[in-house]
Amino acid sequence: MKLLEEQHTSLNIHLGHTIRNHRKRHHLTIAEVSKLAGISVGMLSKIENGHTSTSLETLEQLSKALGVTLSSLFFGYNKPTDSAQFVKSGQGLEVVRRGTKSGHTYHLLAYNQNQNVTLEPFLISIEEIEDFPFFSHAGREFIYMLEGEVSYQVGDEFFLLQAGDSLTFEGETPHRPDNINKTPIRFLSIISDNKELA
């Protein structure tokens, strides 16, 4: 538990410094950025000082306000070498995304180190059967089932996914878990978006 708290504190400080540096580079005040991002001045001040954790949605709003990619905010964090990044089992950073409200638990397994290609690998867990909304985002998504059984909808097509099955699709196509046949559900979701081709 202590290690997890230290990881969160370290990440909060890293994100805070990075956001402040981007803001100052653009000669923007805290008030200007908070208005653009749709958050309070007090909240942005706490984030910049590393005094609070924040959701991935808020970080995405801040990255847009600063004109940078979301992944660039994590650039250089917890990077032991120039070529590899190791995340110990069970120590992926738990993050908040849109699906969190619908029973999805997200653990981020790596932080992108390339400014042109966004690579976001998540371990997603679903413990309870719920009515899931459609998701849509930039880039391509790859899903690899680890546990459970789910009917997954992509556009008008339905795919029965079991352990060992995989599915790849364009992220902009509306998609969602349609019907969960066997819980718990665990799958890897890897979202890749090549900025150079955008």
N, C-alpha and C positions, 0 to 999 in steps of 0.2 A: 504494500500500500504506500509506503514511504517513497519507494522508487517511482511509482506512478505519479505521485504528487510532485516529485522533483522534475519529472519529465514535463508535466503540464506547466510548471513554473518556468522551466527553461524555454519551452516553446512560446509561452506568453511574452517573455522578455524579448526573444528573437523577433516575434511578429511585431511587437511594439516598436522596437528600434527600426525595423525595416519600413514600417508604415510611416514613422516620423521622418526617416531619411527621404523617402519618396515625396512626402508632403513638402519638405523644405527644398528639395531639388526643383519642385514646381513653383516655389515661392507662394505657397498657399497657407492660409491661417487655419487653425483648428476649426474655427467657426465656418469657414468656407467649405472645408472637406466634410464636416459633419452634416452640413446642409445638403451637399451633393449626394452623400451616402444615405441620408434619411435617418441619421441617429443623433442623439443629443451630444452637446459639447462635452458634458461630463463623462459620458460613456467613452467617447473618443480619447479623452485625456487619460482615462483609466487604462484603455487598451494600449496607448502609446507608452505608458509607464510600466506595462506588464503586470498591472494589478488585478486584471480580470481575464477570465476565459471568454471567448466569444464564439458564436455559431459560424458555420461555414457560409451561411447565407449573408451574414453581416460582413465577413471578410470579402465575399464576392462583391458586395455593394461598395466596400472601400476600394477594392482593386479597380472597379469601374470608375469610381470618382477620381482615382489617381492616374487612370489611363495605363494600368499595367495588368498583366495576367494574374489570375488567382495563384497559380503555381509559383510565380516569381516571389510571392511573399514568403514562401517556404525555402527559397533558394539558399543553400549553404547551411541549413539547419541539420544538425546531427549527422554530418557527412564525414565519416571516418577516413575515407580515402578519396582520390580523384575519380575512381572508376566504379566503386561499389557502395552500396548502402545496405546494412544488415538490420533487420527488425526481428527481435526474439519472439518466439511463439507466445501469444497472449499479450504482447506489448504494443500492438498496433494502436495508433492514436484514435480514440473514439471521437467522432465528429458528428455534428448535427447537419442533416440535409432535409430536403423537402419530405422525403419518405419517412423520416423519424416520427412524424405525427401519425403515420399510418402503420406503426408497429415495426418498422425496419430499424435495426441497430447497425450502424456503420463503423467499421474500423479501417482507417486509412493505413495501408501497408507500405507506402513509399511516398517520398516527396520528390516531385519532378526537378531535375537539375538541368534541363534543356529549355532554353527560352523559346524555341520554335515548335517543340512538340510537347503537348500536355499529355501526361500519362498518369491517370489516377486509378490505382488498384485498391478495391475495397473488399473486405470480408463482410458480407451482409447476413444477418440472422433475423429470422422471423419466428417468433414463438407462438403467436396466436393468429387465428383465422380472422381476417378483417376484410372489409370492402375497400380495395385499393384504388386510388386515383390513377389516371394515366400520367406517365412521365415523358418528357421530351427535352432534349438538350443537343448541343453541337457535338460533332465527332461520331465515331463508331464505338459500339459497346460490345464487349465479349463477356459472356456468362459461362461459368463452369460450375456445375452442380456438385456439391460435396455431400449433402445429406438431405433426406426428405424427398417429397414428390410434389410437383406443382405444374399446373397448366399455365403456361406463360403466353400472353397475347402480345403480338407485334403487328400493328395495323389491324387487318382483318383476319390474320392467321393465328392459329393456336398451336402451341408445341408442348407436348408432355415431357417435362424434364425430370430425370431421375439421376441418382448419384453416378457421376462419370460422363453425363451428357454435357454438351456445350452448345451455345447459340451465339451467333454474331449478327448484328444488324446496325443500320444507321440510327444514331441517337435521336434524330429529328422525327423519326417515325414514332407516333404515340405507342407506348408499351407499358406493360404492368403485369404483376402476378394476377392471373384471373381467378384461379381456383386452386386452393391448397388441399391436396389429397392426404398428405402425411406430414405431420410436424414432429420435431422442429425442422425448420428449413435453414440450410446454410449453403451459400454459394459465393464464388468469387465473381466480382464485377469489375472489369477493366475498361475504362473509358479513355480513348485516345483521340486527340485532335491535332492535326498537323497545321500549325499556324502559317507555315510557308505556302501551303496550298490554298489557304483561305482567301 
